[in-house]
Amino acid sequence: MGFNWRYLVAIIGIAAVAAMALSKLSSIPPQPVSGPNFAFSKPSDQGTYVVAMEPETTPVKQGELHSWIVTVKTPDGKPVENAKITVTGSMPAHGHGLPTSPEVTDHLGEGRYRVEGVKFSMTGLWELKFAISAPQGDDQAVFSLML
């Protein structure tokens, strides 16, 4: 029983194909991983406004009512006064909204608005959406937060 050259040639061929495949894979740049953006200040969806939000008190706890301050400015930094802001919230992974109906209760000036009645019924990923209507146009900003 002698040495079988066919097996050696087959092994070398398979190794060459594997090496080429690995070199192709290593040349593919890594792709960004998309996920929630947890920033509390961002441009609105169409870029009409820059919107920021912050809780009036911290820490934000599950099961308690919270008030938030929402600040709306133009992209060049001018406060947006007398805007109509509608607030909704949801827990995307669970397919349900907030257990409350938050609303703007006070215009504090300098583009700042108090939102009251925010309550998170459970821990997890939540989204708060602020639909803004003002002379500059209608737009919205959606914020993600982990409770």
Secondary structure as GFF3:
##gff-version 3
##sequence-region A 1 147
A	DSSP	alpha_helix	5	26	.	.	.	ID=ss1
A	DSSP	beta_strand	41	43	.	.	.	ID=ss2
A	DSSP	beta_strand	50	55	.	.	.	ID=ss3
A	DSSP	beta_strand	65	73	.	.	.	ID=ss4
A	DSSP	beta_strand	84	91	.	.	.	ID=ss5
A	DSSP	beta_strand	96	97	.	.	.	ID=ss6
A	DSSP	beta_strand	103	109	.	.	.	ID=ss7
A	DSSP	beta_strand	112	119	.	.	.	ID=ss8
A	DSSP	beta_strand	125	134	.	.	.	ID=ss9
A	DSSP	beta_strand	137	146	.	.	.	ID=ss10
###
